[in-house]
Amino acid sequence: MRKVSSAYPVLQTPRLRLRPFSPDESAEVKGLVGDWEVASTLVAVRYPYTEEMARRWLSRHGPGYESSGSLSFAVEERATGAVVGFVGMGGGDTDAGMGYWFGRRHWGQGYATEAGRAVVAFGFEELGLERIAASHLSHNPRSGSVLRKLGMRHQRRRLHFVPKWESHHDKEEYAVSRGDYLAARDRDPEAFRYVRLESGCEASAR
């Protein structure tokens, strides 16, 4: 993906701030994604999830942005400053994939939808993407509900596709095109509105 600036972008929504992780937030990451209820829904996460795993994951974010424009946002509550989850996106100049996770105590508050819509809007409005894809394990239907709220459509189910913890799981694949995003944005402009911050200052509202 192309980069909109040399500085890592920061996105702001009514309740959330999406910003780069700090290298010293490994304990926070381990505490959130190391929960069995969270880790069991994620394709690439092992359990037990250790703080060293979190440190290695965090160490890849800066180089990933520099080399390919990939984004790994810490999702922070604006009211408290607490990190509640992650949303990321990476890929080519026209097609990208996105993923996310949120700490279990923050489920059911609409944070995944709010943060995900900001990232989808950023991808189409500022990165010039034509398609964004995402997926979830079939035993996690709540994630499918979130993806549909982002404007995504179900593409297919891959049976017995994902090896995880000595078993294989079905995977549901979703995608949203530029045209579908524009139609969803036109129906509800406020849902996809965000502000991009530059060095702590408001730079542009979308």
Salt bridges, closest charged atoms under 4 A:
GLU25 OE2 - ARG19 NH2 2.78
ASP35 OD2 - ARG104 NE 2.81
GLU51 OE2 - ARG55 NH1 3.45
GLU52 OE1 - ARG55 NH2 3.02
GLU52 OE2 - ARG56 NH1 3.69
GLU66 OE1 - LYS3 NZ 3.45
GLU76 OE2 - ARG17 NH1 3.18
GLU76 OE1 - ARG19 NE 2.72
ASP95 OD2 - ARG131 NH1 3.74
GLU114 OE1 - ARG15 NE 2.71
GLU125 OE2 - ARG185 NH1 2.58
GLU126 OE1 - ARG196 NE 2.75
GLU126 OE2 - ARG206 NE 3.58
GLU130 OE2 - ARG178 NE 3.36
GLU172 OE1 - HIS154 NE2 2.66
GLU172 OE2 - ARG157 NE 2.41
GLU173 OE1 - ARG156 NE 2.83
GLU173 OE2 - ARG158 NE 2.60
GLU173 OE2 - LYS171 NZ 3.37
ASP180 OD2 - ARG153 NE 3.03
ASP186 OD1 - ARG185 NH2 3.47
GLU190 OE2 - ARG193 NE 3.01
GLU198 OE2 - ARG196 NH1 2.45
